[in-house]
Amino acid sequence: MAICLNNMKSTIYLISSVLLMALFSSCNPQKKLAREFVSKSKDYKLLVLAPNSIYKHNLNTGIIDSLGITDEKTRDSLLWEQSYFIKNIDDSLLIANYILGFKNELANYKVKVYNQGAYEGFMQSDSNAWMINIAQLEVEEENYEYRDETEYYGYVYYHDHLLKAVNVNSWFEINKLNSDDQKNNVYYATNTITDDLTSSYDFDIFTEKVVYQYDIDSLDMPGLYEYVYLLGRIYATYTYDYLMNKYISKKQGFPMKKTELLRYYPPSGTFFQAGENRFITLDE
């Protein structure tokens, strides 16, 4: 009987805690302003501008460095020829996939998105109009040294891998149309994709030996194009969150701290801390 009573007390305490957390969340002034923004954001108009080309770099300079080649043109030419991804990227296709992901995700937020061809119509907007200029895209190819390790009975076992990796770096200029703010609002985001490594360590208790097995699904060009589509979607969510936090800061009369920045998840209509899932300011 005592066990049932203790369980009942624990359940009551848990329910009370959840209710208090919900009450606190609903009374949070910043989340109230965030909800206010979401209700108004359907009236927001966004003009998305794409870059014309991509900056591409092969960072695997080891062989070139060992040969002592210092002439810049010769180095660039050799690095280009030795690259796996850089020389095969179709700029137009990569940019198109990136922008398609960006626009498709913005549609989930119910904002009105303008194409570059609708520039004149967008410029006639009277309020809540923002220019989202993807000012620069940079793709870097490199080898990624990864150590896969585990521990059994105080002994560390590891296997080193050299994986192909591609870094995609993006710079965004986000400015409100007809704003008095003359500051150059530039933000940065970066993500990396590598070969997909699947591995396992198995310890045989009879032989006391460790067997390591692994499989590498190598990154290829179709995989890279799919990845930039995903990045476009991710950065569209960052863009919406940026506008929402900008709205909150303006309404409360002072900037939000980085630790206070919020994210919005449309399917459930919930808000949560952004953490590192946001644009990076250039002074960070």
C-alpha positions as MATLAB code, in Angstrom:
seq = 'MAICLNNMKSTIYLISSVLLMALFSSCNPQKKLAREFVSKSKDYKLLVLAPNSIYKHNLNTGIIDSLGITDEKTRDSLLWEQSYFIKNIDDSLLIANYILGFKNELANYKVKVYNQGAYEGFMQSDSNAWMINIAQLEVEEENYEYRDETEYYGYVYYHDHLLKAVNVNSWFEINKLNSDDQKNNVYYATNTITDDLTSSYDFDIFTEKVVYQYDIDSLDMPGLYEYVYLLGRIYATYTYDYLMNKYISKKQGFPMKKTELLRYYPPSGTFFQAGENRFITLDE';
ca = [
       0.000    0.000    0.000;
       2.877    2.321    0.774;
       4.342    1.669   -2.654;
       1.101    2.741   -4.340;
       0.989    5.895   -2.240;
       4.558    6.800   -3.128;
       3.842    6.240   -6.806;
       0.758    8.445   -6.519;
       2.810   11.212   -4.891;
       5.454   10.918   -7.609;
       2.776   11.099  -10.309;
       1.170   14.166   -8.729;
       4.592   15.835   -8.455;
       5.374   15.032  -12.100;
       2.032   16.384  -13.343;
       2.470   19.521  -11.232;
       5.957   20.063  -12.626;
       4.731   19.698  -16.216;
       1.853   22.123  -15.602;
       4.199   24.655  -14.029;
       6.607   24.355  -16.976;
       3.733   24.824  -19.424;
       2.479   27.825  -17.466;
       5.961   29.330  -17.390;
       6.352   28.733  -21.109;
       3.018   30.369  -21.901;
       3.891   33.374  -19.728;
       7.368   33.806  -21.223;
       7.240   37.309  -22.806;
       9.604   36.380  -25.617;
       7.575   33.319  -26.579;
       4.430   35.454  -26.517;
       6.077   37.806  -28.997;
       7.237   34.819  -31.038;
       3.637   33.601  -31.329;
       2.606   37.111  -32.298;
       5.213   37.081  -35.078;
       4.080   33.697  -36.384;
       0.487   34.940  -36.614;
       1.668   37.942  -38.637;
       4.376   36.304  -40.732;
       1.932   35.254  -43.483;
       2.050   38.913  -44.512;
       5.841   38.859  -44.875;
       7.316   39.063  -48.362;
      10.779   37.633  -49.053;
      12.825   38.177  -52.193;
      15.416   35.393  -52.501;
      18.490   36.267  -54.544;
      20.880   33.519  -55.662;
      24.606   33.834  -56.414;
      25.763   33.586  -60.014;
      28.661   31.253  -59.317;
      30.425   29.268  -56.606;
      33.880   29.704  -55.109;
      35.623   26.302  -55.124;
      38.796   25.191  -53.371;
      40.689   21.932  -53.040;
      42.266   21.942  -49.577;
      44.192   18.704  -50.133;
      47.489   20.468  -50.751;
      49.790   17.822  -49.217;
      51.277   16.474  -52.447;
      51.643   19.950  -53.976;
      53.365   21.212  -50.825;
      55.742   18.233  -50.761;
      56.832   19.020  -54.328;
      57.664   22.587  -53.333;
      55.419   24.138  -55.986;
      54.915   27.803  -55.133;
      53.657   29.338  -58.385;
      50.016   30.177  -57.653;
      48.637   29.421  -61.119;
      50.468   26.089  -61.280;
      49.250   25.152  -57.801;
      45.655   26.040  -58.627;
      45.787   24.091  -61.884;
      47.205   20.960  -60.237;
      44.806   21.138  -57.286;
      41.913   21.442  -59.712;
      42.987   18.382  -61.693;
      43.599   16.331  -58.538;
      40.225   17.158  -57.035;
      37.357   14.675  -56.932;
      34.399   17.019  -56.467;
      35.560   20.539  -57.312;
      36.276   19.943  -60.988;
      33.003   18.058  -61.471;
      30.589   20.484  -59.831;
      27.989   22.020  -62.116;
      27.536   25.467  -60.550;
      24.079   25.995  -62.039;
      22.782   22.614  -60.815;
      24.197   23.008  -57.312;
      22.791   26.530  -56.932;
      19.422   25.422  -58.344;
      19.170   22.579  -55.804;
      20.191   24.883  -52.962;
      17.607   27.532  -53.891;
      14.894   24.932  -54.506;
      15.367   23.543  -51.008;
      15.385   27.064  -49.585;
      12.116   28.086  -51.264;
      10.343   24.785  -50.628;
      11.047   25.012  -46.913;
       9.932   28.648  -46.689;
       6.573   27.483  -48.081;
       6.076   25.561  -44.814;
       6.127   28.892  -42.966;
       3.396   30.440  -45.152;
       5.480   33.513  -46.061;
       5.266   34.895  -49.592;
       8.428   34.177  -51.582;
       9.432   36.217  -54.636;
      11.741   34.957  -57.374;
      14.493   37.118  -58.805;
      12.328   37.648  -61.891;
       9.686   39.334  -59.723;
      12.127   41.974  -58.482;
      10.115   44.966  -59.709;
       6.899   43.737  -58.138;
       8.658   43.077  -54.863;
      10.176   46.568  -54.799;
       6.660   48.019  -54.751;
       5.872   46.259  -51.457;
       4.913   48.690  -48.738;
       5.795   46.790  -45.543;
       7.279   43.603  -44.098;
       9.372   43.062  -47.201;
      12.831   41.563  -46.834;
      15.646   40.873  -49.286;
      17.439   37.571  -48.646;
      20.602   37.712  -50.705;
      22.665   34.536  -50.709;
      25.692   36.651  -51.447;
      28.332   33.933  -51.659;
      28.584   30.167  -51.794;
      31.887   28.397  -51.250;
      32.633   24.695  -51.612;
      35.809   23.224  -50.138;
      37.047   19.710  -50.752;
      39.335   18.018  -48.242;
      40.266   14.734  -46.602;
      38.900   14.211  -43.117;
      40.906   12.176  -40.624;
      38.517   10.247  -38.390;
      39.463    7.906  -35.544;
      36.828    5.292  -34.756;
      37.511    3.977  -31.262;
      36.001    2.014  -28.430;
      37.045    0.556  -25.079;
      36.873   -2.956  -23.695;
      38.008   -3.798  -20.176;
      40.236   -0.751  -19.899;
      41.894   -1.175  -23.307;
      41.272    1.310  -26.117;
      40.902   -0.030  -29.649;
      40.848    2.258  -32.659;
      40.961    2.370  -36.414;
      41.895    5.487  -38.392;
      40.034    6.426  -41.563;
      40.690    9.033  -44.219;
      37.278   10.125  -45.459;
      36.385   12.414  -48.339;
      34.716   15.576  -47.072;
      33.058   18.649  -48.576;
      32.470   21.884  -46.676;
      29.676   24.162  -47.904;
      30.029   27.747  -46.664;
      27.288   30.344  -47.161;
      27.074   34.098  -46.609;
      23.682   35.787  -46.344;
      22.758   39.462  -46.557;
      19.368   40.002  -44.891;
      17.894   43.477  -45.135;
      14.458   44.993  -44.794;
      13.172   46.967  -47.753;
      13.018   50.742  -47.205;
      14.643   50.427  -43.784;
      16.559   53.207  -42.055;
      19.052   50.611  -40.854;
      22.221   51.258  -42.839;
      24.157   48.408  -41.223;
      25.391   45.654  -43.537;
      23.591   42.622  -42.077;
      25.785   39.732  -43.192;
      25.528   36.259  -41.659;
      27.410   33.013  -42.141;
      26.626   29.293  -42.063;
      28.765   26.232  -42.700;
      28.178   22.497  -42.819;
      30.225   19.472  -43.829;
      29.324   16.171  -45.447;
      31.681   13.170  -45.538;
      31.770    9.592  -46.711;
      29.240    7.617  -44.678;
      31.059    5.246  -42.315;
      29.238    2.322  -40.680;
      31.301    0.236  -38.268;
      31.217   -2.122  -35.323;
      33.582   -3.583  -32.738;
      32.901   -7.104  -31.477;
      34.666   -8.609  -28.479;
      35.015  -12.399  -28.439;
      35.030  -13.416  -24.744;
      36.520  -16.822  -25.590;
      39.489  -15.632  -27.673;
      39.637  -12.211  -25.996;
      40.136  -10.670  -29.393;
      38.415   -7.629  -30.864;
      37.123   -7.829  -34.413;
      36.551   -4.562  -36.278;
      34.241   -4.408  -39.261;
      33.333   -1.387  -41.317;
      31.753   -0.260  -44.542;
      32.153    3.092  -46.280;
      29.447    4.480  -48.528;
      31.506    6.937  -50.541;
      30.197   10.433  -51.103;
      29.475   11.067  -54.787;
      28.199   13.938  -56.899;
      24.469   13.003  -56.677;
      24.894   12.785  -52.904;
      26.452   16.243  -52.838;
      23.601   17.752  -54.881;
      21.065   16.142  -52.521;
      22.985   17.536  -49.562;
      22.895   21.138  -50.773;
      19.124   20.790  -51.276;
      18.931   19.807  -47.585;
      21.142   22.763  -46.634;
      18.807   25.086  -48.520;
      15.944   23.793  -46.388;
      17.925   24.157  -43.156;
      18.992   27.720  -43.939;
      15.425   28.667  -44.826;
      14.482   27.728  -41.246;
      17.394   29.839  -39.983;
      16.092   32.753  -42.052;
      12.590   32.538  -40.599;
      14.028   32.245  -37.083;
      16.224   35.278  -37.738;
      13.191   37.376  -38.730;
      11.255   36.121  -35.714;
      14.040   36.967  -33.263;
      14.497   40.331  -34.960;
      10.790   41.001  -34.370;
      11.051   39.964  -30.708;
      14.074   42.212  -30.145;
      12.318   45.192  -31.692;
       9.113   44.680  -29.725;
      10.846   44.227  -26.371;
      13.063   47.252  -26.999;
      16.478   45.571  -26.705;
      18.411   42.806  -28.516;
      17.958   39.213  -27.491;
      20.991   37.492  -26.037;
      22.453   34.679  -28.134;
      21.386   32.228  -25.428;
      17.780   33.478  -25.712;
      17.404   33.118  -29.480;
      14.453   30.932  -30.440;
      13.582   28.468  -33.157;
      10.102   27.698  -34.441;
       8.853   24.273  -35.546;
       5.737   24.684  -37.764;
       4.282   21.129  -37.598;
       3.766   21.360  -33.825;
       3.732   25.153  -33.468;
       6.376   24.951  -30.739;
       9.384   27.088  -29.849;
      12.742   26.013  -28.443;
      16.209   27.416  -27.860;
      18.250   27.845  -31.030;
      21.612   26.999  -29.516;
      24.057   26.608  -32.394;
      21.303   25.940  -34.936;
      21.255   29.448  -36.354;
      23.184   31.881  -38.527;
      26.588   32.970  -37.259;
      27.338   36.672  -36.971;
      30.660   37.756  -38.472;
      31.963   38.931  -35.092;
      31.603   35.475  -33.501;
];
